[in-house]
Amino acid sequence: MKTTILVIEDNEEICENIAGILKIGGYDVLTAFDGKSGVEKALKHKPNLVLCDIMMPELDGYGVLHVLSRHPDTADIPFIFLTAKAEKSDFRKGMGLGADDYLVKPFDGMELLDTVAIRLKKSEQLKTSFGTQLDDIDAFLENAGRLPDLLGISAERPRKSYKKRDHIFMEGQWPNELYYIIRGEVKTSRINPDGKELVTGMFREGQFIGYVPLLKDTPYTDSAVALQDTEVGVIPKHDFQTLIHTNREIASRFIKILSNNLFENEKRLLELAYQSVRQRVASALTYLYRQQGIADKAMPLLTVSRKDIAAIVGTALESLNRTLADFRDEHLISLTDGGIKILEIGKLERISR
């Protein structure tokens, strides 16, 4: 499959000349003659790279970059500005918004092709899977660390071990590290004004914890506790900030890895506010079933304590036990000494809606 480049340039003659050079270089080319149609084509076709003029009517190049960098499907597409203005202020503004490079018009064909090739090569180095397997995370960090502007990232990432019920961090502490789970399971929770515990997340191998306070530079709003013997990898705060703030493309890819579970957490908090206890228990069971990868285990049991499930649901333990008993009588689950076995995950999902 050929590499596709989108050229956004309001001067049609210049646009066609650039497109012609790129086609000679072996690229597939899309063209747009204004910023608005350029954004539409980028969102529709997901090109491998965008070349965009700055000075355009309606939506200028800065506006195009602003829109594309905030859309999850286009945020990590390499973006090169085309400009006839070489003033330092324009360069600072563009790079501040996250542009990857500049070409100052007029430029020759070799300069164009060289710039495009270099930027595409850098992008290819970062094309690690966005999954949360540990190999994916390590490969991403190693690839990022090879780039010239990220050579300061530590090659060695320390590991820490925690016993069951040990705190990894506590609400109110200031973060100095980012953690990702190598082995084990972790819950995050906070204490509400009534003194009750609210479980805010359950995390397992390959997932990150504690990154929001690092992004916001605020204390932890939750506490993280190991639910079993757990080993975590550590990314120092300096390395985390370098990954987030040095390179737009790297930052976008890293944030995709970090936020893998964000939608589920937001969805669960909304359910907590608006659903019945029966719906919330069904939702918590399906959430834990997916989160813990129960279907792939030799012993497919939920081993989370009922106290923790009640905290996830936001209900009293007695109410949880009654609802679990109802689900057992309806043959949706079975209750054993070892945990909860899910018998009808599809029906529980329907109840949770």
LUMRO-77912 format. One record per atom (N, C-alpha, C, O): residue in one letter; x, y, z. Coordinates in steps of 0.05 Angstrom, whole numbers, plus 5000, padded with zeros to 4 digits. Atoms other than C-alpha are relative to their C-alpha. Last residue first. Layout:
BEGIN
aXYZ/...
This chain:
BEGIN
r500649785017/r443749795598/r497550165010/r496850364997/s498549764992/s446349355655/s499350254983/s499950474991/i501249884975/i440848835646/i501450265007/i500150445017/r502649885007/r443048725573/r498650125025/r497450335023/e499649755015/e450248635595/e497450134993/e497250384994/l499149794980/l448248135648/l500450264985/l499850474996/k502449914986/k444347745594/k500750215021/k499250405025/g501749845018/g450447715549/g497650115014/g496850335010/i498949735002/i455147495606/i498250184982/i497950414988/e501449885023/e450846895622/e500850294998/e499450485006/l501150215018/l454646405667/l498750134975/l498750004954/i501949885018/i459446865704/i499049794980/i500549674966/k499750105028/k462846495760/k497850124984/k495450104990/i502549995015/i463646885825/i500549914972/i502350014958/g500749755013/g469246725874/g497349984986/g495649814992/g497749875013/g473146155904/g499450264987/g501250414980/d498149904980/d467945945955/d502350154988/d503550325000/t498450224989/t462845905899/t501850125022/t502050365025/l498449904978/l457046335875/l501549765012/l500349575021/s499950194978/s454146175806/s501950115021/s504050235014/i497450054988/i451946705757/i499949765019/i497749675025/l498149825014/l446346855709/l502849975010/l504750014995/h497950165014/h442246255732/h501850184982/h502750094961/e500749985028/e436246695752/e502049864982/e501849884957/d502650145004/d437046445824/d499150024971/d497649844961/r499550294998/r444446645821/r497449854995/r497449654980/f498750095025/f442647335795/f500649705000/f500449574980/d502049995021/d437747425853/d501249904973/d500049744959/a501850234995/a443047195903/a497849994978/a497249774968/l498550245009/l447847695873/l498449755003/l498449574986/t500149995030/t442648245882/t501549764988/t500649644969/r502750065009/r441548055955/r499849994969/r498649814958/n500550294996/n449048035967/n497249914992/n496949704980/l498650155020/l449948725936/l499549705003/l498949564983/s501549975025/s444449025978/s501449844978/s500149724961/e502550164999/e447648736041/e498450014974/e497349814965/l499450285004/l454449006022/l497649825000/l497349634985/a499350154976/a451649706017/a500549714993/a499449604974/t502350094985/t451750055950/t501049865025/t503349795027/g501049784984/g456450455906/g497649935017/g495750095018/v502849955005/v457249925853/v499050255014/v497250395004/i500249935028/i464849955855/i497150084993/i496650284979/a498949735003/a464749975931/a499950104971/a499450334966/a502049824989/a460049375932/a501050294998/a499450474993/i502149975020/i464849015886/i497850195009/i496850354994/d499049835022/d470549175933/d497950034978/d497650244967/k499849724990/k466748905993/k500950194978/k499850414976/r502749885002/r464748295952/r500150285012/r498550455002/s501650034976/s472148135943/s497350144997/s497050334982/v500149744985/v474848095873/v498149965024/v496049835022/t499050044973/t475947365853/t500250265016/t501350275038/l499449744990/l471647355791/l500849975029/l499349875046/l501449894977/l472246645767/l500850285006/l503150365003/p501349755006/p474146345700/p498250115023/p495850115021/m502249994980/m479045825725/m498650264997/m499450465009/a500750284996/a483445685664/a497849965020/a496149795017/k498650134978/k483146425646/k499149715003/k496949634995/d497550125009/d481446715578/d501449845022/d503549725017/a500650205020/a474046865594/a502549854991/a502349624983/i500950254988/i476147225658/i499649784979/i500449554985/g499650205020/g480147765623/g499249725009/g500549535004/q498250204990/q480448175687/q500549784980/q502049594986/q497549884990/q477548805657/q502049795008/q504449825004/r498349905022/r472348455615/r502750095010/r504850024998/y499750235018/y469348045672/y501850084977/y503749934970/l497850164988/l470448635720/l500649754982/l502949674980/y497549845001/y466249095675/y502449835010/y504549834998/t499050015028/t461048555664/t502650164997/t504450084983/l499150275007/l460348455739/l501149984972/l503149854967/a497550064987/a460149195753/a501149734994/a503549694990/s497949855014/s454849315700/s502749955013/s504749924999/a499550145026/a450448755728/a502350144985/a503950014973/v498650254994/v451349055798/v500649854974/v502849754971/r497249944993/r449649745771/r501649755007/r503949735001/q498449935024/q443449505735/q502950055006/q504749964992/r499950255017/r440749155797/r501750064975/r503449904967/v498050184988/v442549765840/v500349754983/v502649664979/s500950144976/s438650215793/s502249825010/s504249784997/q501250265003/q442350675744/q499049895027/q499849985048/y502650015012/y443551425741/y498649725000/y496249714995/a501849774993/a449551635782/a497149944992/a495350045006/l500349984971/l453450975783/l498050225008/l496650195028/e501950214992/e452050885709/e499550025030/e497349985040/l502649915008/l455451555695/l497849805009/l495749875018/l500849794982/l461451335736/l497250114994/l495750185011/r500950124975/r461750685697/r499250215021/r497350165036/k502650135004/k461751035630/k499049895027/k496649915033/e502149795002/e467351495652/e497249884998/e495449985010/n500349884974/n471550905676/n497950224999/n496250245018/e501450184982/e470250515612/e499650125027/e497450105039/f502850015007/f472151105569/f498449825018/f496249895027/l501349764990/l478751205606/l497050004994/l495450075011/n502250074984/n481250495598/n498350235009/n496450205025/n501350245010/n486050575540/n497449945016/n495449855004/s502949964996/s487751285563/s498449764991/s496049794986/l500849934973/l495151155574/l497049995004/l496149895025/i499450234983/i496450795508/i499050065028/i497749885041/k501850225008/k492851335468/k500449755017/k498549625025/i502549944987/i496651865509/i497949794992/i496249715009/f499850074972/f503151555487/f497450035014/f496649875031/r499950304998/r501251575413/r500149915029/r498849725037/s502650115008/s499152305418/s499949705002/s498049595013/a502049954979/a505352505458/a497349884993/a496049765010/i499450184978/i509952165408/i497950045022/i496949845033/e500750275010/e506752535350/e500449805022/e498749625026/r502950035002/r506853205386/r499249724992/r497349615004/n500750065028/n514153155407/n497149944998/n496149765012/t497849955019/t517353445470/t499249974971/t500050134954/h499749725008/h511553535519/h502150064978/h502250284967/i502449865004/i508552855534/i500550274986/i498850364970/l501750145020/l514552405526/l497650174993/l496750174970/t498749995026/t519052905562/t498449874978/t498149984956/q500449735011/q514052985618/q501350034973/q500350184956/f502849975007/f513852225629/f499550284987/f498350304966/d500450155026/d521452185627/d497250034990/d496750064967/h498549855021/h522052735681/h499649864973/h499150004953/k501549765008/k516652405723/k501350154978/k499950254960/p499649754984/p520451745725/p498450244989/p497950254965/i498949805019/i517251145689/i500350265016/i498350375026/v500049714992/v516450565738/v501250174977/v503450114967/g497849855013/g514449845722/g499750305007/g497550405010/v500549785018/v509949495772/v502650114987/v504750105000/e497549875009/e509948825807/e499350214979/e497750174961/t500049855025/t504048585847/t502750114994/t504150205012/d497149935004/d502548075902/d500350124972/d499549994952/q498550254997/q494948115905/q502950084997/q503550324992/l502050204992/l489748675910/l501349725003/l500149545014/a499750265013/a495249195909/a498049815011/a497749775035/v499350224982/v492649875932/v500349744984/v498649694966/a499750255016/a492250535895/a501149785019/a503149825032/s497950174990/s489551155931/s500049744983/s498049654974/d500750274993/d485651675893/d502349875015/d504649975014/t502749984990/t485852435882/t498949725008/t496749705019/y501850225006/y493352425875/y497350045012/y497150135035/p499850254983/p496553105882/p498149784990/p496249844976/t501549974976/t496653585822/t500449765018/t501449555008/d498149914979/d501253685763/d498550075025/d498750295036/k501149754989/k495353605714/k501950135020/k501550365028/l500849825022/l498753085670/l499250275011/l499950484999/l497549925013/l502152755730/l499550204977/l501050394974/p498749794984/p495552775768/p502750094989/p503550324991/v501549755001/v492252415709/v501350215018/v501650445009/y498949815020/y497651885702/y498650275000/y499850474991/g498949754989/g496551505767/g501050204981/g502650384988/i501649884978/i495650805739/i501450265008/i503950285007/f498749794986/f497850485673/f498250115022/f495750105020/q501449754997/q495349815647/q501650205017/q503150125035/g499949845024/g499449235620/g498650275002/g498850434983/e497650005016/e497448735673/e499850174975/e497950144959/r498550255001/r491348925714/r502450034981/r503150254972/f498050005021/f487349525737/f501649745001/f502149635023/m498750264995/m480849615776/m501949964976/m501149984953/g498850165022/g478350325780/g501249745009/g502149725032/t500049855025/t474650855820/t501249854977/t501049944954/v497950115018/v472750445881/v499750144973/v497650134961/l501050035027/l468750905927/l502349894983/l504350034979/e498250045022/e470250816001/e498649974974/e496649824972/k500350255013/k465451116052/k502049984977/k502750184964/g498150204989/g467351666100/g499949734987/g501249544996/d501250164979/d461152076086/d501849795013/d501049645030/p500449844976/p465252596048/p498649865023/p498949945046/n501949785005/n467552055999/n499550165026/n500450075047/i501949994978/i473951646009/i498150244995/i499150474992/r499949764984/r477651485945/r497849995022/r495949845020/s502449924986/s479350855908/s500450275014/s502750365017/t499849724991/t484250545860/t497450075013/t495349985004/k502549845000/k484849785854/k500750295009/k502550335025/v500049764983/v491049405832/v497250134999/v495950134978/e502449855004/e492248715802/e499950225021/e500750195044/g501749954978/g498348285792/g497550164993/g496850184970/r501350254990/r504148285744/r498350075024/r499150245040/i498650235014/i507448815700/i498649745008/i498349564992/i500150264986/i502849385720/i501249784983/i500349734961/y501550195016/y504750075695/y500349725011/y502549645020/y499950294996/y506650635742/y498549854979/y496349934971/l502250135013/l508351365729/l500349705003/l502649604999/e499650225018/e512951695779/e497449924986/e495249974997/n497349975011/n513852315822/n500649794979/n502749794967/p498850225016/p506552415842/p502850074990/p503450304983/w499249895026/w504652875900/w501449784984/w503149644994/q497250005006/q500952515957/q500550134972/q498850134955/g498749774988/g493852715974/g503050024995/g504150244998/e501549755006/e490652035961/e501450235015/e502050215039/m502349934983/m495851495971/m498850274992/m500350454983/f500049724994/f500751125926/f497450065015/f495649905015/i498149915021/i502750405915/i500350315002/i502550415000/h500649765016/h499350205980/h502350064980/h504650064988/d498149784999/d500449486003/d499050234983/d497850204962/r500949784982/r494249056010/r502050225004/r501450425018/k502949954999/k497548445977/k499350205022/k500250175045/k501650224989/k505048535975/k497150074999/k496350304996/y501849944978/y508349045929/y498649745009/y497849584992/s501850224992/s514248985882/s498450085024/s499450225042/k500550014972/k517749555845/k498049785006/k496249724990/r502450154992/r521049565777/r499750015030/r501750015045/p500050164976/p526050055748/p497449865005/p495349954995/r502549924986/r525950285675/r499849825025/r499449585022/e500850194979/e532950275645/e497550105014/e497450335024/a500250265013/a533950645579/a499149795020/a497749605012/s498450214988/s532251305613/s499649734985/s497449654979/i501750194986/i529551825566/i501649775010/i503449664996/g499749984971/g534752365551/g498249805015/g498549785039/l497850174991/l535352145478/l500450005030/l501849845041/l500850154976/l528452425465/l502249825010/l501749625024/d501049814979/d529952985415/d499149865025/d498149995043/p498049804991/p534552535373/p499050185023/p500450245041/l500249765015/l529651945369/l501850225012/l502150235036/r497949995021/r532151285397/r499950274984/r501850334970/g497449924989/g528351375463/g502250014979/g504450124985/a500049724994/a521651365426/a502850095009/a503750315001/n500049855026/n523150685397/n500150305004/n501650444990/e497450035013/e525050405465/e500250154974/e502250284968/l498149844985/l518850705498/l502849984988/l504350174987/f500649715005/f514250425444/f502150175014/f503250365001/a499149945027/a517549735446/a499650304994/a501350434981/d497149995001/d516949705522/d501050084972/d502950244970/i499149774985/i509549885519/i503150034999/i504150254994/d500749765014/d507949395464/d501150255014/d502250435001/d498149985022/d511848835498/d499450254984/d501350384974/l497549894990/l507848965561/l502150034978/l503650234978/q498250214994/q501248875525/q502750125008/q503550324997/t498749974974/t497049495530/t501649765008/t502249725032/g501050184980/g495249565457/g501450045027/g503350205028/f501149854978/f496950175418/f498849835021/f497549925039/s502850064994/s501549765373/s499150175023/s500650225042/t500450224982/t508150105358/t497049965005/t495550155004/k502550145005/k508750555298/k500049745016/k500049525005/l501850004977/l513851015329/l497649834997/l495849825014/q498750104976/q519650885282/q498249985024/q498749825042/e500050295002/e514950975223/e501449875024/e500649665033/s502650104993/s513651695243/s499949695001/s498749575018/k500349964971/k521051855243/k497349895009/k497149765031/k498350204987/k521651555173/k499850025031/k499649815044/l501350265002/l515651945149/l501649795014/l500549615027/r502250004981/r518752595174/r498549745000/r497749645021/i499050004972/i525352455140/i497749995020/i497849835040/a498850264994/a522052265074/a501049985029/a500549785042/v502250194997/v517552885073/v501249735008/v500149605026/t501549944975/t523453345086/t497849805005/t497549715028/d498350074977/d527753005033/d498550055026/d498649885044/l500050294998/l522053024981/l501749915024/l501049725038/l502750104992/l520753764992/l500149705005/l499249615026/e500449924972/e528153954991/e497349905010/e497149815033/m498450184982/m529153534929/m499650085029/m499549905046/g501250274998/g523353884893/g501549825019/g500349675034/d499850175024/d525754594906/d499049725006/d498349655029/f498250224994/f523155084959/f500149834974/f498349834958/p500050225019/p519955774950/p502049785009/p504149845020/k500249965029/k516855765001/k501750244992/k501850445006/v500449725007/v519255595071/v500050034969/v502049964956/l498849955026/l518154865091/l499450294992/l497050364990/y500749775017/y516854755164/y501449974973/y503649874971/d497849885016/d516854145211/d498950234984/d496550294984/d497650175000/d513053735262/d502250124985/d504650074991/a499150075027/a507654255279/a502649845002/a504349885020/g499450285004/g505354215351/g500849924972/g500749684966/l502550155005/l501754865366/l500549714995/l498649554996/g501550014975/g508155145396/g497449864998/g496549735017/m498850214985/m511854945333/m498649985027/m498449765039/g500650265012/g507055365292/g501149775016/g499749575021/k502850064997/k507355965338/k499349734989/k497949575002/r500650064972/r514955945344/r497049935004/r496449755019/f498850264993/f515955885269/f499249935029/f498449705034/d501750215013/d511156455255/d501049735007/d499449545012/s502550024985/s514756905307/s498249794988/s496849655003/k499850184978/k521456745275/k497449965016/k496849755026/e499549874975/e519457065210/e500149805023/e498649615023/a497950134985/a520156615149/a500650145026/a502750085039/k499149814979/k513556785115/k502049865018/k501449655030/a498249815014/a512456415049/a501150195020/a502850365013/t500449724995/t509555825088/t502050174984/t504350094980/l499049875024/l508355085081/l499550305003/l497350385007/f501049745010/f507354755149/f501450094974/f503950054972/i497949825008/i508854015160/i498750254988/i497050244971/f501249765011/f504253555200/f502350204994/f503950275011/p497949805003/p505752825218/p499050254984/p497550214964/i499149985028/i499152465233/i502250224999/i501750445008/d497250095003/d498752315308/d501050004971/d503149894965/a498149864982/a492552715324/a502949934995/a504650105000/t498049855016/t488752475262/t502150135018/t503950265007/d499250145025/d483951935287/d502250144985/d503550024968/p498450244995/p483752195359/p500949854975/p503049724976/h501750225008/h481652905338/h501649745002/h503849724991/r501950064979/r485053455377/r498049784992/r496249715008/s498550094976/s491253505334/s498249935023/s499149805042/l499050275004/l486953535271/l501449895025/l501249665030/v502250195002/v482854145294/v501149714999/v500249535014/h501550004975/h488754565319/h497849784999/h497549635018/l498550154981/l492954375258/l498649975027/l498649765039/v500050285009/v487554615211/v501549835020/v500449625028/g502650114993/g486655255252/g499849714992/g498649555007/y500150044971/y494055405249/y497449885009/y497449705026/g498550244993/g493855295174/g500149945030/g500049715038/d497250005008/d488355805163/d501449745010/d500249575022/l498650154979/l480855675164/l503049994992/l503649854973/e501850164983/e476556175127/e501449865022/e501149945046/p502549884991/p481956435079/p498449805016/p498849555015/m502350085016/m488956125077/m497550145010/m497350205034/m501849785006/m495756355103/m497949914980/m498449894956/i501049854977/i499055755135/i497950204993/i495750205005/d499449715001/d499755255078/d499050135025/d497050045037/c502149804998/c499154525097/c501150285000/c502950355015/l498549765007/l503053885082/l497950224998/l496050204982/v501549765010/v499653305118/v502050224995/v503750295012/l498749754994/l502652605127/l498450234987/l497150194967/n497650064985/n500351875127/n501550255008/n503150255027/p497550025015/p493352065105/p502449945018/p502149975043/k497850054982/k487151895146/k502749974986/k503949764985/h498050185013/h482251895087/h502349925018/h503849735012/k501150215017/k475852185117/k502149794992/k501649554993/l501650174983/l478652595175/l498949764984/l498649554996/a498250134980/a484252875131/a498449815017/a499249585022/k498650215013/k479353015074/k501949855019/k502249605017/e501950215007/e474653405119/e501449774987/e500849544993/v500750154975/v480453795150/v498149774993/v498549555003/g497750154992/g482953985081/g499549835025/g500349605026/s500150255015/s475954185059/s502449835006/s502349585004/k502450154992/k475854695116/k499949734985/k499549524997/g499650154975/g483054925106/g497649835007/g498049605017/d500649834977/d482355115033/d500249835025/d500149585023/f499349725006/f484754854965/f499150195022/f499350445018/a502349834991/a485054114982/a500950294997/a503250365003/t499749714999/t489453584950/t497550135010/t495350035006/l502649874999/l490452834959/l500550305002/l502550395013/v500449734991/v496952504937/v497050084999/v495650024980/d502749935007/d499351784930/d499450285012/d500250335035/y502149984980/y506851784937/y497350034987/y497050144965/g501350264994/g512151514890/g497850015020/g496949805030/g498650134978/g516952114888/g498749745008/g499849605026/i497450105011/i514152304820/i501649855021/i503049655015/k500750245016/k507352344855/k502549884986/k502749644984/l500450234982/l510452804907/l499249754985/l500149534993/i497450084990/i513153274853/i499749755018/i501349565017/g498650135021/g506353304819/g502749895008/g503549675001/a501250275004/a502653444883/a501549854979/a502049614981/i499150174978/i507354024898/i499049724997/i500549535001/n497150055003/n506154314829/n501149825022/n502749645017/e499650215020/e498654204836/e502949954995/e503749724989/c501050264989/c498454584902/c500549784979/c501549564987/i498050104981/i502755154875/i499249725010/i500949545012/e497750065016/e497955244816/e502249885017/e503549685010/e500450255014/e491755184861/e502549924983/e503149694981/n499149935027/n494055714910/n500049744983/n501749574987/d502149865014/d489755534970/d500850114972/d499150184956/e498749765010/e494454984994/e498050154983/e496950044964/i502049804996/i492754355034/i501250274993/i502950375007/v499049735004/v496853765009/v497750205002/v495850184987/l502049795005/l494953085037/l501350274998/l502750355016/i499449734989/i500152535031/i497750194992/i496950204968/t501849795009/t498551795022/t500750265014/t501050275038/t500349794980/t503951255028/t498350234988/t498850324965/k498449755002/k502850684980/k499450195023/k497350185036/m501749765000/m500050005000/m501850255000/m503650275016/
